[in-house]
Amino acid sequence: MPVSAAKKRLLLYGANGYTGRLILDAALARGLPVTIAGRRPEAIEPVATERGVPFEAFALDEAPRRLSERFSRFGAVLLAAGPFSRTSAPVLAACLRARVPYLDVTGEIGVFEAVFARHAEAVKAGVVLLPGVGFDVVPSDCLAASLALALPGAVRLQLAFRGFGISAGTARTMLEGLPKGGAARLDGKLVSVPVAWKTRTIPFSDRPRYAVTIPWGDLSTAYRSTGIPNIETYMAMAPSHVSALRWVRSFLPMAGFGPFQALLSAWAKKGIAGPTAEERARERSLLWGRVEDGEGRAVEGTVDTLEGYTLTAETAVLAAERVLRGVVKPGAWTPSKAFGPGFIEDVHDTKLTVPTRADGGPPEKRGSSRKG
């Protein structure tokens, strides 16, 4: 394939996984030229043959120069293979070296922080870095940014979501993060907090639901999108499950031991298949957010959108298309900084509801990091 043709293609790494297959199907449905890749040829080749796309098989622990050479032939790299705490660093480094845009669908706070730390390097190299272009964290990031516009000067942000079902890959990532406990952003700093630190009833758009704090990616992304110094992130969860989490707090450090992690990972791989196509079509993702300022004013908003994995496929492809068109400035961006707070509304069957301005002022322009 001529280099000029390949430079217009997306390289999707991890297309043989649950989320990767959904992204691939969404890309093909939109006519996006894509080459798929994965670590094991016996896993990636059948997917390529079935979908009729070119493929490459290579591990991410190759020599950095070799990895960057592979990436240099493409217009952008979209990483869908996790846990991203292991896969992101070599791909990110190779993309910067090859001067090729990097995208991923992570929700891991540490990965976001590592990518954003390389903003200046990305600007100098003329490279776009865009982590979290899936359910983690497109809808919540756009909601947070919209709420910040509605209440200038907000000092506190709370975000919550109600999801449905997880894949084996997501489960392994969650299990890997258990020993780290909870997290929050206080006075602008990421801090450790106990697992199931706080609970509250969230007024989602369908009905109130009990929810508990979790270490969600917005603790990194929403801070950069809004500048709000105090952020808490919640997930809807049955009270009995929250009680169970609190009961096992003292045992969670054991989950970090290598043999125990291996057992948990094997269990997740064999025992969790992810939502079926029928379940994804039936279910919805609900998000809620609230901002407060120092004078006691508050604004709340919601997002009602597609089931999380279906949404991830849609937003990842939309983001990749725009990056391939060259409409995003070099640097490390959140989704709302790259495409504007209204980006989530480009997804079909999605409703973002946020008051225009809490102070009665005129609407503010929804900015982005697009060129021009």
Secondary structure, DSSP 8 states (H G I E B T S, - for coil): --HHHHTTSEEEETTTSHHHHHHHHHHHHTT--EEEEES-HHHHHHHHHHHT--EEE--TTS-HHHHHHHHTTSSEEEE--S-HHHHHHHHHHHHHHHT--EEE----HHHHHHHHTTHHHHHHHT-EEE---BTTBHHHHHHHHHHHHHSTTEEEEEEEEE-----HHHHHHHHHHGGG-EEEEETTEEEEE-TT--EEEEE-SSSEEEEEE---THHHHHHHHH--SEEEEEEE--HHHHHHHHHTGGGGGGGGSHHHHHHHHHHHHHH-----HHHHHH-EEEEEEEEEETTS-EEEEEEEEE-HHHHHHHHHHHHHHHHHTT-B-SEE--HHHHH-GGGGGGSTT-EEE--S-TTS---------B--
